Amino acid sequence: MDNNWPLWEVFIRSKKGLSHKHVGSLHAADADMAIENARDVYTRRMEGESIWVVESKDIVASNPSQQEELYDPAKDKIYRHPTFYDIPDEIGHM
């Protein structure tokens, strides 16, 4: 295998699932090869319904050490957390 092939992250949506889940990574020359290899490696038992591949270099992630400053602004938006609203009894569970 060519060591210069990019790394791809693989996401599979199961037949019973609503969202794609990260299942692993693989090297491939291009997106078509990544899809085919992902199918062969991660869906051997026909469990997948949809495959996404994303080149690892294109994924941007937050830094866990900056968690406080990233999520702190949400604390000021109490309307997003409806814990203080009164729900009428006839509504039942929401």
N, C-alpha and C positions, 0 to 999 in steps of 0.2 A: 504494500500500500504506500502511496505517496504521502510522506510526512507533512507536505504542504497543504493538504486538503483541510478546509475549514471545519471547525467543530460546530455541530448542529444540536440544538436542544429539541427533544421530541415530546409532543403532547398528544395523548390519545383520549378520545371520548368513547366510553364504553357504550354498548348497546342499551344499557339501562341507565346511563348517566346523562346529566344535563349539561355538564361542563367538561372541558378538556382537563386532564391531569398530566403533570409532568411525570414522565416515566424513565427518562434517561437521556443520554447523549451519544452521539456517534460522529465519525468523520465521514465526509462525502465530498465529491468533487463539485456537486451542484445540488440545487433543490430537488430536482427529479430523482437523482440518485439517493438523496437523503430520505425522500418519501418511500422509495422502494426498499431501501435498507431498513427503515423503521418498521415497515410492514413485516419484513422477514424476521426481524429481531424481536419486536415487541408485540406482535399480534399473531403468534403461532397457533393459537387455539381459536381463531376467528372471533376474539372478544371485542375487537374494535369496530367502531362505526365511522370514525373520522380521525384523520391524522393531521396534525400541524407540525411543521418543522420551522425552526427559527434559528438563523445563524447566531451563535453565542455572542459574537461581537456586537450584535444589534440590540441586545437586551441591556436595559439600563435599570439599575436597582438602587434603592435607598441604602444608606449606610446605617447599620444597626446602632452604631455609636451616636448617631444624630437623631435617634428615635424621639427623644423628648421635644426637641425644637421642631421636628417634623409634625408631630401630632398635637402639640400644645395649642395651636389656634382653634382646634375643634372644641376645646373646653369652653370657649366663649360662645358657642352656638348651642345653647341649651334647648332651643326649639327643635333640634335634631333628635333629642332624646325625650320622647313624650311621656316621661315618668310622672310629670306633674299634672297631666290632663285627667279630668274626671270622665270616665267612660260609663254611660248609662247601663244599668243592669241588663236591660233587654237586648243589648248588643251582644253580650256573651263574650267569648274569648276572641281576641284579635291576634 
